Amino acid sequence: MSNSIYLPYTYHLEFLVEGHPDYGRQYIGVRYKNSNKTKAHPDDLLTTYNTSSKTVKALIKEFGPQAFRKTILCIYEDAHSARIDEIRRLTEIDAKRDPMFFNKHNGHPDQCTDEERRAIVEQEHKNFFKAFGVPFVSMSDKNNKHTPTATVYNYMRK
């Protein structure tokens, strides 16, 4: 049952139907109030709110909400903080490229503020540097005049 208290939150779902090709796949999402009609409360997850993922919704319709393990990751005072947390978590693990995740993107870049977009790009750069074992150089560092690719290339040439 929906609670009238507004609590933006991030959450994690894991599909638990053994033998199904999607067994073990995961989804990370965020829920916040984005209009007067939309409520956001952790108690609503998998009861009155079934995520924005079409794939996850279809699995819930077929197998029921009990087919998922749900975890509320964090509760926030405002939507902005919840969205930043979702973006941080998704880009940190690069969920859009991980076959064990249902997520098709690392946050909603088309709906992001400039600050949220910078957080996405910064985390993707960190992932890129980490993949090559190169110390991270922030793109906001005024002394860094290179793209991440050029920075990695120059580092590896040393």
N, C-alpha and C positions, 0 to 999 in steps of 0.2 A: 504494500500500500504506500502510495506516495506521501512524503512528508512535505509540509509547506516550507520548511527551513531550506534556504538556498545554500548548498555546499558543493562548490566545484571540486572535482576530483579526477585523479588519473587511476586507471585500472588495468589489470592483466587478466586475460582469459587463456585457458589451455583446453584443447579439445581432447576428451578422454575415451572416445569409443574405440576400443582395441579392435584391430583387424581392418579398420577403415583407413583408406590412404592418407587421410588428414590427421591420423592419430598423433598426438603430441604437438601439433602445430599451435602457435600462440598468436595472440593479438593484444596490442597495447593501445589504449584509447584514453580519451578525455571526455568529460561531460561537464557542461556548464550551461547556465541560463543564457540564451541568446535572443530571447524575445519574451514578451509578457506571457505567452502561451506555454513556453518551454520551462520545465522545472529541472532542477539538478539536485539529486540526493542519492548517496550511495545505496540506500535501500531499494531504489528503483532499478538498479542494474539486474538484468535478466528477469525482471518481473514486469515492469511497465516500459522499460527501456532496454533494447536489445542491440545496441551499438549502431554505428553508421555503416559498418561493413556488410555489403550484400551477401558475401560468401558466408560470414558468420551467421547472419540472419537466416539464411537458407538452412544451415545446419541446425540452428535452434528450432526452426519450423519442423524439420525432419526428425530430430532426435530429442528435442526438448531442452530446456535450460540446464537440466541435471547432467547433460553431456559435456558440460564445461566446468572446470574449476575456476572460480573467480576470486580475485584478490584485489582489494582496494589498496592501491600503492600509496596514495597520499591525498589528504583533504586540504583544501586551500580556502583562503578568505576571499579570493577574487579569481575571475576567469583567466586573466592575463597570466598569473603565476601558474595556474593549472596547465595552460597551453604551453608555456615555456618548459614545464616539466615533461610534458608529453614529447615535445620536439627534442629535448635533451636526451631522453631515454631512447627514442626511436633512432636518432642519428648516431648515438653512441654505439648501438649494436648494428646499425645500418639495416634495419628491419625490412626495408623495401627490397633489398637484394638477398635477404636470408630466406631460403626456401622453407624454413621452419616457422616463418611468420606469415600470417594472412595479410598483414599491412601492405598496402600498395604504394605508400609514400611515407616519408619520415616527417609527418605533420602535414598540415594543409597549407603549403606555401602560397597558394592563391588567396588565402583568407588571412594571411599573417600580417602583423604590423612590421615596420622596418626593423625594429629591435628583434622580433622573433625570427625574421629572415636572416639577420646577422648571426643569431645564435645557431641556426641551421648550418649556414655556410662555415662558421667557425668550427663547429663540431665535425663537419665533413672534411675540412682541412686537417683537423687533428687525426681523423681516421686515416687519411691519405698518408700523412707523415709517418704514423705508427706502422702502416703496412710496409714501409721501406726502412724502418728502423732509424729514422732521421729525427733529431730533436725538433719539436714543434716551434715554428716561427709564426707568430700571429700576423695576419694580414693587416691588422690595425697598427702594427709597429711601423712608425714613420721611417725607420731606417731600412725596412724591408722593401726593396723596389722590384721584387720578383714574384711571379705567380707561384703557387705551391709546387707545380711541376718543375719550374726552373730552379727553385730552391732545393728540391730533392736532387735534381740532376747535378747542380753545382756542389752539393754536399758529397755526393757519391764520387765525384771526379777527384776529390782531394786525396 
